[in-house]
């Protein structure tokens, strides 16, 4: 991690990091304002006040830049909350997702990233990695609930976490219904109720 | 509804209907093959073997054509299944959604329509109408379950139906996880379990 200045090394906090930061924030701005379809590397370089050739050399394509943005978003994202109960933990998770998706900047950004992923396999892979990292961050709260005896052994922790988010994304992208704190609290309660009843236990058929 | 041939009347089954059918199928083909961003009225007219001016005069914009396609999809879509139990009905619903979203033609079409809606308010409104029609088609199965005493009075039927679909769309668009019959059956079981427990009863605070 030394800022040694050897040719070709990446110096954290140095010029390379500053350029990446400026370009990723410019890409976020462009996605938030105009969505994915108008995204253009030259425009992003202009917004970031970075040379066009630097952007082309470093990222090459819009898809590569978006993948790097999703990597950065995963690195920056908030750690999970621990409240001592599964309902408390997953309600905190649902409220975090609800606040993110209704934020005037983050909401359009996530919509643009999800739309971009529908049309490009590389962006889709980067999006799935981002959500996999987020789900892995929160999955321990379900495993702790198994240890406390709140939900049955064999509960698929990842699928419980995904079940909390699913209705929020459905309201945002599909039905257009209100996405408020009530929606978030209900999503967490539904997932916990189903988890307690054993709905997310895997291989129920073979283990019964 | 008479095929009277008066000037300016729309004759069902006549030339106007045939043109609409050809243009909507061509729009579906284009969306399925290349997604929303490349959609172009002149290209769709060519695919449909219909005059470009006819397409421009009738629909005017890509957004208007996509809205008409969603209207047509809502009119064509399948009626609900009645099995006599809420779990049976909602499992049938989940399997219908799962088959649609994993269909090699319908899956990419729905992805393209959802992506298009993220960037255009008119397309979003048409998408929300489509899903509202589908949710209304299936909501009576929840109201029948209330009458049979399977789920509590005051259960929000629309939200229960949306809860069944939500994990399937989450797998398709967000996490990229497998979207198989097990996912569908579990989505229905989770929604029914939560509904039985009263999670979808509205105004619980004020009515308690």
Interface residues (C-beta under 8 A of the other chain):
Chain A: X35 X36 X37 X111 X112 X114 X115 X116 X117 X118 X119 X124 X125 X127 X128 X131 X132 X135 X159 X162 X163 X165 X166 X167 X169 X170 X171 X173 X174 X175 X176 X177 X186 X189 X190 X191 X193 X194 X197 X199 X200
Chain B: X35 X36 X37 X111 X112 X114 X115 X116 X117 X118 X119 X124 X125 X127 X128 X131 X132 X135 X159 X162 X163 X165 X166 X167 X169 X170 X171 X173 X174 X175 X176 X177 X186 X189 X190 X191 X193 X194 X197 X199 X200
